Every structure is written in C-alpha cells, then in structure tokens.
C-alpha cells in the first residue's frame, strides 16, 4: 500500500492486503448495538451476488471480521475524491450522474435511504498514488479505463421492511441524532425539513442532498450550456419535498438529456466547480 495515505481522523479505517494480494480497507462497522442497522444493510445489499447487480453501487462487502462485540467489514480499496482531477468533458459528467443515480435508485428500491449524500462519499475503482490530486486540472483520466462509481459511508442510513406501511417510512430531525452523535457535528447543508420537528421522508431528503451536491459542482456557466440539467438541480432542491423528483425520475431525466445533448456539447470542457 505504498504511497496511499489515510487521514489521521479516519481512525475506523485501516488499509490491508489479503493473502491473494488484493488491496482492501478494513472498517469498524458495529460495536455492541451501535451500527447494527448499518451492518444489516450491508449484509443485505453489498454481499454476495446482489453486490454485483448492475444498478447496485454499494461498495461490495468482501468479508466480515469479529472481535468481541465489534464487527469489521472488509471492502475493496477504492479511490475517494471522484472529482479529482476535474471532469474532462460533459460525457464524463453524465456518466458520473447516471451511475450515482443508479446507486441511489437501487437503495430506494430496497427501502434504504442514505442520508449523507455528497461528493466526498462517492468512490471509484482506482487505487494509485499517481492520480492527479490538483483540483483545477483537467486530464483525460477517466477515458483510460471503465470507471465504476460507488456510494459509500452508509453509517447514517435508515432502512424499512417491505411489510411497513409507506406512510410510516419517515424519520425526525438530523440523521446523526439516530446514532447518538452531537447534532452540531452534522457537517452538511441542512435539508429544509431536517430543521423541523415533523416527520419527513428520508428518500426525498436524499434527493435534496444529491441536488445540492450538483448545485455546487455545476454552477454557471454549466447552467447556460445545459439549462435542462440545471432545471433538474432546481427541482431536486425544491423546499417542498413533494416537488422533488424521485431517484428513478431523476435518473430517467438525466439519461434522456444525455441522449438528446449534441456531441458538440458533450465534448465541451466542464467549467470548474466551487471547491466543495
């Protein structure tokens, strides 16, 4: 694992190499009852054959390790900061958005809401110290291999059973309070309904977070080049959850827009985002 650095604050993550020479990451998932829902979601969606479903973008759960009342998950080693280097053209942007929405759609179809969607929780299938990490630099990096994006860090997720009443699939307040974390440590822009005391739909909250991520990534003049894409951003960030598209609806719109966008626009370079 030479050249691969882990931030000092990531004390629950450890790089490792398996006996068959695969680079992996070992992560603490459960201690006692804490993290049990996270573990059950991973077992249900990220393990075995389901992990390789085309629309499933959960990070595959390769193995579990038990130590006392702790459960550690073994994941493939993946790269973070999927926006470094920045997207070379709009074709790369659409590929990322489609895969991201496929992953969110798959979670929602299986009655799992992520509740922590932002660019830093997306990963992709690249692991090398040689990747450019300069934000304002373009490279034809993603054209050299079939990029696969994943949505990780699901410790704030909430899940519901198929037998549950649709009207009951709601939560209250900030997601971090469900795992006993100080609300002041929730380092995300607040989904409007999270600040209220009323129950809200976590799936619609996911869509606001995804739209908010897009808002910061693709500002002017991206909106001028692709006004339909930015119209979707506005819809996803609608203050009223009822007005937000579902993940499936957003995915259909992005796929349709990709098919309708002229090749001359798709090959244009993407204006740099705000640093997020």
Secondary structure, 3 states (H helix, E strand, C coil): CCCCCCCCCCCCEEEEECCCCCEEEEEEEEECCECHHHHHHHHHHCCHHHHHCCCCCECCEEEEEEECCEEEEEEECCECCCCCCECCCHHHHHHHHHHHHHHHHHHHHCCEECCCCCHHHEEECCCCCCCCCCCCCECCCHHHCCCCEEECCCCCCEECCCCCCHHHCCECCCHHHHHCCCHHHCCCCCCHHHHCCCCECHHHHHHHHHHHHHHHHCCCCHHHHCHHHHHHHHHHCCCCHHHCCCHHHHHHHHHHHHHHCCHHHHCCCCCCCCCC
